Amino acid sequence: MKILKIILIIIGSIIAILGIVLCIYFYRNMNYDKNVNKILAKAGFIEKQVTLPDGIILNYGEGPDNGIPLFLIHGQMTSWENYVEVLPELSKYYHVFAVDCHGHGKSSKNKEKYRAEIMGGDFIWFIENVICQPVVVSGHSSGGLLATWLAANSPQNVVGVVIEDAPYFATEPQRCEKTFAWVDGFQVIHQFLNQTEETNYIRYYLENCYMQTFFGDSWENIKTYAFNYMDKNPEKNLRIFFLPPAMNKSFDLLSGSYDLYFGDTFYDCSWFENFNQTETLSKIQCPSVLIHTNWSYDKNGILLAAMDGDDAEKAHKLIASNKLVQINSGHNSHDEKPKEFNKIMTEFLNHIKVEKTK
């Protein structure tokens, strides 16, 4: 009896621990952003806005002046606060300016601006008129493409560039159609914008996304839960307690702070007008780091990443002075592996200081 009692206690303890772990997991999924403002305020970040000469508003977060300016450009379907996991540490070494890209967050939503060349021009204005001195620029995903454009086309304003998993070459015509971002995002966006039956994009997405191929029959349960939640909470953004924060973050942004017409320019590649990726990479002369994360292809030949290994090697070789770094993480490495990202950024700062003394 004593042994049985011990076994029951052990089993009960394991169940209790698992229950606690699940509760923490579910709570985090639903409340991932609860302390974001507190964390940013404690780190000294202030949200500001500036109006460009043509009336466009750029929203951004600025940290304390603790070093050389760092201009951060987030990826698509996010906002400047997406860097929250790394901003407190980065702000100890840099004077951080993290911008909301056009069509994102609280920045202006104007379809005429959704071109890399035009956005890059506005960011040059921002550097010259708001930051007022040369910067280190780091961009994630499509923000990495913009960081590349800035380093190549405004070398007087960029002393170094850290490119985080930018979708080089995979975003070009004939290849983009075989990427997850296109089949699960841009194609669905384009189809939604060209139909009239459904007015809610998230409902349309859940019915038509490529993501459901990975869930099989269980996707119907996810849809049922999502639709019931949306019906019962029409004033709230969709959040699904058993899905990770990354998906709930996307639901938040797709509920209004991300302009779907921005994504539509990646469907037809019009965002890349006058932006040749090979030529742009070849023009970069400042010190640079290219971060590449995990990648794979699914059974349908769809690239489940921003770029594959060959793409990363090609980009690396095109840049005159580049370091290629592999991080074992998903696409958003600064969020998933903040310590590794911060280490890269602080080490890069030392490299910039060395370069400046030559």
C-alpha positions as CSV (number, residue, x, y, z in Angstrom):
1,M,0.0,0.0,0.0
2,K,2.8,2.4,0.8
3,I,4.4,1.8,-2.6
4,L,1.1,2.4,-4.3
5,K,0.6,5.6,-2.4
6,I,4.0,6.8,-3.5
7,I,3.3,6.0,-7.1
8,L,-0.1,7.8,-6.9
9,I,1.7,10.8,-5.4
10,I,4.2,10.8,-8.2
11,I,1.6,10.5,-10.9
12,G,-0.5,13.3,-9.3
13,S,2.6,15.5,-9.1
14,I,3.4,14.9,-12.8
15,I,-0.2,15.7,-13.8
16,A,-0.2,18.9,-11.6
17,I,3.1,20.0,-13.2
18,L,1.8,19.3,-16.7
19,G,-1.4,21.3,-15.8
20,I,0.7,24.2,-14.6
21,V,2.8,24.2,-17.8
22,L,-0.3,24.1,-20.0
23,C,-1.9,26.9,-18.1
24,I,1.3,29.0,-18.5
25,Y,1.4,28.2,-22.2
26,F,-2.3,29.1,-22.8
27,Y,-1.9,32.3,-20.8
28,R,1.1,33.4,-22.8
29,N,-0.7,32.7,-26.0
30,M,-3.6,34.9,-25.1
31,N,-1.6,37.6,-23.2
32,Y,1.7,37.8,-25.1
33,D,1.5,41.6,-25.4
34,K,0.3,42.3,-21.9
35,N,3.6,43.8,-20.6
36,V,5.0,45.2,-23.9
37,N,4.3,48.8,-23.0
38,K,5.8,48.4,-19.5
39,I,8.9,46.8,-20.9
40,L,9.4,49.5,-23.5
41,A,8.7,52.3,-21.0
42,K,11.2,50.8,-18.5
43,A,13.8,50.7,-21.2
44,G,13.2,54.4,-22.0
45,F,11.4,54.1,-25.3
46,I,9.0,56.8,-26.4
47,E,6.6,56.4,-29.3
48,K,6.7,59.4,-31.7
49,Q,5.5,60.4,-35.2
50,V,6.9,62.6,-37.9
51,T,5.2,64.0,-41.0
52,L,7.1,64.0,-44.2
53,P,7.0,66.9,-46.7
54,D,4.3,65.0,-48.7
55,G,2.1,64.4,-45.7
56,I,3.1,60.8,-45.0
57,I,3.2,60.0,-41.3
58,L,5.9,57.6,-40.0
59,N,5.4,56.2,-36.6
60,Y,8.4,55.1,-34.6
61,G,9.8,54.2,-31.2
62,E,12.9,56.0,-30.0
63,G,15.2,54.7,-27.2
64,P,17.7,56.6,-25.0
65,D,20.8,58.1,-26.6
66,N,23.4,55.5,-25.5
67,G,25.5,55.3,-28.7
68,I,25.5,55.2,-32.4
69,P,22.0,55.4,-34.0
70,L,20.5,52.0,-34.9
71,F,17.6,52.2,-37.4
72,L,15.4,49.1,-37.1
73,I,13.0,48.1,-39.9
74,H,10.5,45.3,-39.0
75,G,9.2,42.6,-41.3
76,Q,5.9,42.4,-43.0
77,M,2.7,42.0,-41.0
78,T,4.3,43.3,-37.8
79,S,5.2,46.7,-36.2
80,W,8.1,48.3,-34.5
81,E,7.1,46.8,-31.1
82,N,7.9,43.3,-32.6
83,Y,11.5,44.0,-31.5
84,V,10.4,44.2,-27.8
85,E,12.5,41.1,-26.8
86,V,15.7,42.8,-27.9
87,L,15.1,46.5,-27.5
88,P,16.0,46.8,-23.8
89,E,19.4,45.2,-24.4
90,L,20.1,47.0,-27.7
91,S,19.3,50.4,-26.1
92,K,22.2,50.0,-23.7
93,Y,24.6,50.2,-26.7
94,Y,22.7,52.0,-29.4
95,H,20.4,55.0,-29.8
96,V,17.6,53.0,-31.3
97,F,15.0,54.2,-33.8
98,A,12.5,51.5,-34.7
99,V,10.1,52.6,-37.4
100,D,6.6,51.4,-38.4
101,C,6.9,50.8,-42.2
102,H,4.4,52.3,-44.5
103,G,1.1,50.4,-44.4
104,H,1.9,49.0,-40.9
105,G,1.2,49.9,-37.3
106,K,0.4,53.6,-36.9
107,S,2.2,54.8,-40.0
108,S,0.3,56.1,-43.0
109,K,-1.5,53.6,-45.3
110,N,-1.1,54.9,-48.9
111,K,-1.0,52.4,-51.7
112,E,1.2,54.8,-53.8
113,K,4.0,54.3,-51.3
114,Y,4.2,50.5,-51.4
115,R,7.5,50.2,-53.4
116,A,10.9,49.5,-52.0
117,E,12.4,52.4,-53.9
118,I,9.8,54.9,-52.6
119,M,9.9,53.6,-49.0
120,G,13.7,53.7,-49.1
121,G,13.6,57.3,-50.2
122,D,11.4,58.2,-47.3
123,F,13.7,56.4,-44.9
124,I,16.6,58.4,-46.2
125,W,14.6,61.5,-45.4
126,F,14.0,60.1,-41.9
127,I,17.7,59.4,-41.3
128,E,18.7,62.8,-42.5
129,N,16.0,64.9,-40.8
130,V,15.1,62.9,-37.7
131,I,18.2,61.0,-36.7
132,C,20.5,63.5,-38.3
133,Q,23.6,61.3,-38.5
134,P,24.7,58.1,-40.2
135,V,23.3,54.9,-38.8
136,V,23.7,51.2,-38.4
137,V,20.6,49.8,-40.1
138,S,19.1,46.4,-39.4
139,G,16.0,45.0,-41.1
140,H,14.0,41.8,-40.7
141,S,12.5,39.9,-43.7
142,S,11.1,42.6,-46.1
143,G,12.7,45.1,-43.7
144,G,16.0,43.4,-44.5
145,L,15.4,44.1,-48.2
146,L,14.9,47.7,-47.3
147,A,18.0,47.8,-45.2
148,T,19.9,46.4,-48.2
149,W,18.5,49.1,-50.4
150,L,19.5,51.8,-48.0
151,A,23.1,50.5,-47.6
152,A,23.4,50.3,-51.4
153,N,21.8,53.5,-52.4
154,S,22.6,55.8,-49.5
155,P,26.1,54.8,-48.4
156,Q,26.7,58.2,-46.8
157,N,23.9,57.5,-44.3
158,V,24.7,53.9,-43.5
159,V,27.9,52.8,-41.7
160,G,26.9,49.2,-41.3
161,V,24.0,46.8,-42.1
162,V,22.7,43.7,-40.3
163,I,20.2,41.8,-42.5
164,E,18.0,39.4,-40.7
165,D,16.7,36.6,-42.9
166,A,15.6,38.7,-45.9
167,P,13.9,36.8,-48.7
168,Y,16.5,37.3,-51.3
169,F,15.8,35.8,-54.8
170,A,12.9,33.7,-53.5
171,T,10.7,36.8,-53.9
172,E,11.5,37.1,-57.6
173,P,9.0,36.2,-60.4
174,Q,8.8,32.5,-61.2
175,R,10.1,31.6,-57.7
176,C,7.8,33.6,-55.4
177,E,4.8,31.4,-56.3
178,K,6.6,28.5,-54.6
179,T,7.1,30.1,-51.2
180,F,5.0,29.8,-48.1
181,A,4.6,33.6,-47.8
182,W,3.1,33.7,-51.3
183,V,0.7,30.7,-51.1
184,D,-0.4,31.3,-47.5
185,G,-0.3,35.1,-47.5
186,F,0.0,37.2,-50.7
187,Q,-2.1,34.9,-52.9
188,V,-4.9,34.8,-50.3
189,I,-4.7,38.6,-49.9
190,H,-5.0,39.1,-53.6
191,Q,-7.9,36.8,-53.9
192,F,-9.7,38.4,-51.0
193,L,-9.2,41.9,-52.4
194,N,-10.7,40.7,-55.7
195,Q,-13.9,39.2,-54.3
196,T,-17.0,40.7,-52.7
197,E,-18.7,37.9,-50.8
198,E,-16.6,38.0,-47.6
199,T,-15.7,41.3,-45.9
200,N,-13.7,39.9,-43.0
201,Y,-10.2,39.0,-44.1
202,I,-9.4,36.7,-41.2
203,R,-12.5,34.6,-41.9
204,Y,-11.5,34.4,-45.5
205,Y,-7.9,33.5,-44.6
206,L,-9.0,30.7,-42.3
207,E,-11.1,29.2,-45.1
208,N,-8.5,29.5,-47.9
209,C,-5.0,29.5,-46.3
210,Y,-2.2,27.1,-47.1
211,M,-1.6,26.6,-43.4
212,Q,-4.5,24.2,-43.2
213,T,-2.6,21.6,-45.2
214,F,-0.3,21.1,-42.1
215,F,-3.2,20.5,-39.7
216,G,-5.4,18.1,-41.7
217,D,-8.8,17.4,-40.3
218,S,-8.1,19.3,-37.1
219,W,-8.2,22.6,-39.0
220,E,-12.0,22.3,-39.0
221,N,-11.9,22.4,-35.2
222,I,-9.6,25.5,-35.3
223,K,-12.0,27.2,-37.7
224,T,-15.0,26.4,-35.6
225,Y,-13.3,27.7,-32.5
226,A,-12.2,30.9,-34.3
227,F,-15.6,31.6,-35.9
228,N,-17.4,31.1,-32.5
229,Y,-14.9,33.4,-30.8
230,M,-15.3,36.1,-33.4
231,D,-19.1,35.8,-33.3
232,K,-19.2,36.1,-29.5
233,N,-16.5,38.8,-29.3
234,P,-17.0,41.1,-32.3
235,E,-15.2,44.0,-30.6
236,K,-12.1,41.9,-29.9
237,N,-9.2,40.7,-32.1
238,L,-9.2,36.9,-32.7
239,R,-6.9,35.1,-30.2
240,I,-6.8,31.3,-30.1
241,F,-5.6,30.0,-26.7
242,F,-4.0,26.8,-28.1
243,L,-2.1,28.5,-30.9
244,P,1.4,30.1,-30.4
245,P,1.7,33.9,-30.0
246,A,3.1,34.3,-33.5
247,M,-0.3,33.4,-35.0
248,N,-2.2,35.6,-32.6
249,K,0.1,38.5,-33.3
250,S,-0.8,38.0,-37.0
251,F,-4.5,38.1,-36.2
252,D,-4.0,41.3,-34.3
253,L,-2.2,43.1,-37.1
254,L,-4.6,41.7,-39.8
255,S,-7.5,43.2,-37.8
256,G,-6.5,46.7,-38.9
257,S,-3.0,47.9,-38.4
258,Y,-1.7,46.1,-41.5
259,D,-2.8,47.3,-45.0
260,L,-3.6,44.3,-47.2
261,Y,-2.7,46.3,-50.2
262,F,0.9,46.2,-49.0
263,G,0.9,42.4,-49.3
264,D,-0.8,42.6,-52.7
265,T,2.4,44.3,-54.1
266,F,4.3,41.1,-53.2
267,Y,1.7,39.0,-55.0
268,D,2.5,40.7,-58.4
269,C,6.1,41.7,-57.4
270,S,5.3,45.4,-58.0
271,W,7.0,46.2,-54.7
272,F,10.3,45.4,-56.4
273,E,9.9,48.0,-59.2
274,N,13.4,49.3,-60.0
275,F,14.9,47.1,-57.3
276,N,17.3,44.5,-58.8
277,Q,18.3,42.3,-55.9
278,T,21.6,41.1,-57.4
279,E,22.7,44.6,-58.3
280,T,21.7,46.1,-55.0
281,L,23.6,43.5,-53.0
282,S,26.7,44.0,-55.2
283,K,26.7,47.8,-54.4
284,I,27.0,47.4,-50.6
285,Q,30.5,48.4,-49.4
286,C,29.9,48.9,-45.7
287,P,30.5,46.2,-43.1
288,S,27.6,43.7,-43.1
289,V,26.1,40.7,-41.4
290,L,23.5,38.4,-43.1
291,I,21.5,36.3,-40.6
292,H,20.0,33.1,-42.1
293,T,17.6,30.9,-40.2
294,N,16.3,27.4,-40.6
295,W,14.7,26.5,-44.0
296,S,13.1,23.5,-45.7
297,Y,10.7,22.6,-48.6
298,D,7.5,20.7,-48.1
299,K,6.2,17.8,-50.1
300,N,4.7,20.3,-52.7
301,G,8.0,22.0,-53.2
302,I,7.0,25.1,-51.2
303,L,9.8,26.9,-49.5
304,L,9.0,27.1,-45.8
305,A,11.4,30.0,-45.1
306,A,12.5,33.3,-46.5
307,M,15.4,31.8,-48.5
308,D,17.1,28.5,-48.8
309,G,20.8,27.7,-48.3
310,D,21.8,28.5,-51.9
311,D,20.0,31.9,-51.7
312,A,21.9,32.8,-48.5
313,E,25.2,31.8,-50.0
314,K,24.5,33.7,-53.2
315,A,23.6,36.9,-51.2
316,H,26.7,36.4,-49.0
317,K,29.0,36.2,-51.9
318,L,27.5,39.3,-53.6
319,I,28.2,41.6,-50.7
320,A,31.8,42.8,-50.6
321,S,32.4,42.7,-46.8
322,N,29.9,40.3,-45.3
323,K,29.7,37.8,-42.5
324,L,27.1,35.0,-42.9
325,V,25.6,33.8,-39.6
326,Q,23.3,30.8,-39.2
327,I,20.8,30.9,-36.3
328,N,18.9,27.8,-35.3
329,S,15.5,29.4,-35.2
330,G,12.4,30.2,-37.2
331,H,12.1,33.2,-39.4
332,N,11.8,35.8,-36.6
333,S,15.2,35.2,-34.9
334,H,15.2,38.4,-32.9
335,D,12.0,37.3,-31.2
336,E,12.8,33.6,-30.9
337,K,16.5,33.9,-30.1
338,P,17.0,37.4,-28.6
339,K,20.2,36.6,-26.8
340,E,21.9,35.4,-30.0
341,F,20.5,38.4,-32.0
342,N,21.7,40.9,-29.3
343,K,25.2,39.2,-29.3
344,I,25.4,39.7,-33.1
345,M,24.4,43.3,-32.8
346,T,26.8,44.2,-30.0
347,E,29.7,42.4,-31.7
348,F,28.8,44.2,-34.9
349,L,29.0,47.5,-33.0
350,N,32.6,46.7,-32.1
351,H,33.4,46.0,-35.7
352,I,31.9,49.3,-36.8
353,K,34.1,51.1,-34.3
354,V,37.1,49.3,-35.8
355,E,36.1,50.2,-39.3
356,K,35.6,53.9,-38.4
357,T,39.1,54.2,-37.1
358,K,40.8,53.0,-40.3
